[in-house]
Amino acid sequence: MYKVLLRKSTREKRKLRVRSKISGTAERPRLSVFRSNRYMTAQLIDDTRGVTLADTFKETIELHKGKTKLEAAKEVGLLLAKKAAAANIKKVTFDRNGYLYHGRVKNVADGAREGGLEL
């Protein structure tokens, strides 16, 4: 008989714990980051309506070409800040999505701050 493991990963547990405390609104959307082994993406989410206001999905591959992962993560933050400024968004709530605030996740936040967003 096989033993079935019904446990969530530790990142998913941290994600749920963080998400129970924060949510995005139209005035202050949630800046959610996703980190894969190869790419880094970010999006601004209004949780009250369930709508993504801005994202970096289409430009992700071009942003990462010829750069280290840390440099590309900072570019993702800068690009998202530029898109937020076009949508007239100045303040956001940072959602690290269960990842530790270190390395690439921190670089996305730093890039967003340099682009003019207030976290």
MARVEXTOR-720001 format. One record per residue (C-alpha): residue in three letters; chain; x, y, z. Coordinates in nm, 2 decimals. Layout:
# MARVEXTOR-720001
<'ala'; 'A'; <X; Y; Z>>
...
//
This chain:
# MARVEXTOR-720001
<'met'; 'A'; <0.00; 0.00; 0.00>>
<'tyr'; 'A'; <0.13; 0.34; -0.10>>
<'lys'; 'A'; <0.15; 0.63; 0.15>>
<'val'; 'A'; <-0.01; 0.94; 0.00>>
<'leu'; 'A'; <0.15; 1.27; 0.12>>
<'leu'; 'A'; <-0.11; 1.55; 0.13>>
<'arg'; 'A'; <0.13; 1.82; 0.25>>
<'lys'; 'A'; <0.18; 2.15; 0.08>>
<'ser'; 'A'; <0.53; 2.28; 0.01>>
<'thr'; 'A'; <0.68; 2.52; 0.26>>
<'arg'; 'A'; <0.66; 2.80; 0.00>>
<'glu'; 'A'; <0.29; 2.75; -0.05>>
<'lys'; 'A'; <0.23; 2.75; 0.32>>
<'arg'; 'A'; <0.43; 3.08; 0.35>>
<'lys'; 'A'; <0.24; 3.22; 0.06>>
<'leu'; 'A'; <-0.10; 3.15; 0.22>>
<'arg'; 'A'; <0.02; 3.29; 0.55>>
<'val'; 'A'; <0.13; 3.61; 0.39>>
<'arg'; 'A'; <-0.18; 3.64; 0.16>>
<'ser'; 'A'; <-0.41; 3.61; 0.46>>
<'lys'; 'A'; <-0.27; 3.94; 0.59>>
<'ile'; 'A'; <-0.23; 4.15; 0.27>>
<'ser'; 'A'; <-0.45; 4.23; -0.03>>
<'gly'; 'A'; <-0.45; 4.48; -0.31>>
<'thr'; 'A'; <-0.70; 4.75; -0.38>>
<'ala'; 'A'; <-0.76; 4.99; -0.67>>
<'glu'; 'A'; <-0.57; 5.27; -0.48>>
<'arg'; 'A'; <-0.29; 5.04; -0.35>>
<'pro'; 'A'; <-0.26; 4.72; -0.57>>
<'arg'; 'A'; <-0.06; 4.42; -0.47>>
<'leu'; 'A'; <0.28; 4.38; -0.64>>
<'ser'; 'A'; <0.31; 4.00; -0.67>>
<'val'; 'A'; <0.64; 3.85; -0.78>>
<'phe'; 'A'; <0.70; 3.50; -0.93>>
<'arg'; 'A'; <1.04; 3.34; -0.94>>
<'ser'; 'A'; <1.11; 3.05; -1.17>>
<'asn'; 'A'; <1.45; 2.89; -1.22>>
<'arg'; 'A'; <1.50; 3.09; -1.54>>
<'tyr'; 'A'; <1.28; 3.40; -1.53>>
<'met'; 'A'; <1.13; 3.66; -1.29>>
<'thr'; 'A'; <0.79; 3.81; -1.35>>
<'ala'; 'A'; <0.58; 4.06; -1.16>>
<'gln'; 'A'; <0.22; 4.19; -1.17>>
<'leu'; 'A'; <0.00; 4.45; -1.01>>
<'ile'; 'A'; <-0.33; 4.30; -0.89>>
<'asp'; 'A'; <-0.65; 4.46; -0.76>>
<'asp'; 'A'; <-0.79; 4.19; -0.53>>
<'thr'; 'A'; <-1.12; 4.37; -0.48>>
<'arg'; 'A'; <-1.22; 4.33; -0.84>>
<'gly'; 'A'; <-0.99; 4.03; -0.92>>
<'val'; 'A'; <-0.81; 4.22; -1.20>>
<'thr'; 'A'; <-0.45; 4.24; -1.31>>
<'leu'; 'A'; <-0.37; 4.60; -1.37>>
<'ala'; 'A'; <-0.01; 4.57; -1.51>>
<'asp'; 'A'; <0.23; 4.28; -1.57>>
<'thr'; 'A'; <0.57; 4.20; -1.72>>
<'phe'; 'A'; <0.48; 3.86; -1.88>>
<'lys'; 'A'; <0.53; 3.96; -2.25>>
<'glu'; 'A'; <0.86; 4.14; -2.20>>
<'thr'; 'A'; <1.01; 3.88; -1.96>>
<'ile'; 'A'; <1.22; 3.69; -2.21>>
<'glu'; 'A'; <1.37; 4.00; -2.37>>
<'leu'; 'A'; <1.45; 4.15; -2.03>>
<'his'; 'A'; <1.66; 3.84; -1.94>>
<'lys'; 'A'; <1.87; 3.81; -2.25>>
<'gly'; 'A'; <2.23; 3.89; -2.19>>
<'lys'; 'A'; <2.19; 3.97; -1.83>>
<'thr'; 'A'; <2.24; 3.79; -1.50>>
<'lys'; 'A'; <1.93; 3.69; -1.31>>
<'leu'; 'A'; <1.99; 3.97; -1.05>>
<'glu'; 'A'; <2.02; 4.24; -1.32>>
<'ala'; 'A'; <1.71; 4.11; -1.50>>
<'ala'; 'A'; <1.51; 4.11; -1.18>>
<'lys'; 'A'; <1.59; 4.48; -1.13>>
<'glu'; 'A'; <1.48; 4.55; -1.49>>
<'val'; 'A'; <1.15; 4.37; -1.42>>
<'gly'; 'A'; <1.09; 4.61; -1.12>>
<'leu'; 'A'; <1.18; 4.91; -1.33>>
<'leu'; 'A'; <0.95; 4.80; -1.61>>
<'leu'; 'A'; <0.66; 4.74; -1.38>>
<'ala'; 'A'; <0.71; 5.08; -1.22>>
<'lys'; 'A'; <0.70; 5.24; -1.56>>
<'lys'; 'A'; <0.37; 5.06; -1.64>>
<'ala'; 'A'; <0.23; 5.15; -1.30>>
<'ala'; 'A'; <0.31; 5.52; -1.37>>
<'ala'; 'A'; <0.13; 5.50; -1.70>>
<'ala'; 'A'; <-0.17; 5.36; -1.51>>
<'asn'; 'A'; <-0.14; 5.64; -1.25>>
<'ile'; 'A'; <-0.04; 5.41; -0.97>>
<'lys'; 'A'; <0.21; 5.54; -0.71>>
<'lys'; 'A'; <0.17; 5.32; -0.40>>
<'val'; 'A'; <0.17; 4.93; -0.39>>
<'thr'; 'A'; <0.17; 4.66; -0.14>>
<'phe'; 'A'; <0.46; 4.42; -0.19>>
<'asp'; 'A'; <0.37; 4.04; -0.20>>
<'arg'; 'A'; <0.68; 3.83; -0.20>>
<'asn'; 'A'; <0.46; 3.53; -0.28>>
<'gly'; 'A'; <0.62; 3.29; -0.02>>
<'tyr'; 'A'; <0.98; 3.36; -0.13>>
<'leu'; 'A'; <1.23; 3.50; 0.11>>
<'tyr'; 'A'; <1.30; 3.87; 0.07>>
<'his'; 'A'; <1.65; 3.82; -0.06>>
<'gly'; 'A'; <1.83; 3.81; -0.39>>
<'arg'; 'A'; <1.61; 3.84; -0.70>>
<'val'; 'A'; <1.29; 3.91; -0.50>>
<'lys'; 'A'; <1.47; 4.20; -0.33>>
<'asn'; 'A'; <1.60; 4.33; -0.66>>
<'val'; 'A'; <1.25; 4.35; -0.81>>
<'ala'; 'A'; <1.14; 4.56; -0.51>>
<'asp'; 'A'; <1.45; 4.78; -0.54>>
<'gly'; 'A'; <1.39; 4.83; -0.91>>
<'ala'; 'A'; <1.03; 4.92; -0.84>>
<'arg'; 'A'; <1.14; 5.18; -0.59>>
<'glu'; 'A'; <1.39; 5.32; -0.83>>
<'gly'; 'A'; <1.11; 5.35; -1.09>>
<'gly'; 'A'; <0.91; 5.56; -0.85>>
<'leu'; 'A'; <0.68; 5.32; -0.68>>
<'glu'; 'A'; <0.62; 5.35; -0.30>>
<'leu'; 'A'; <0.62; 5.00; -0.13>>
//
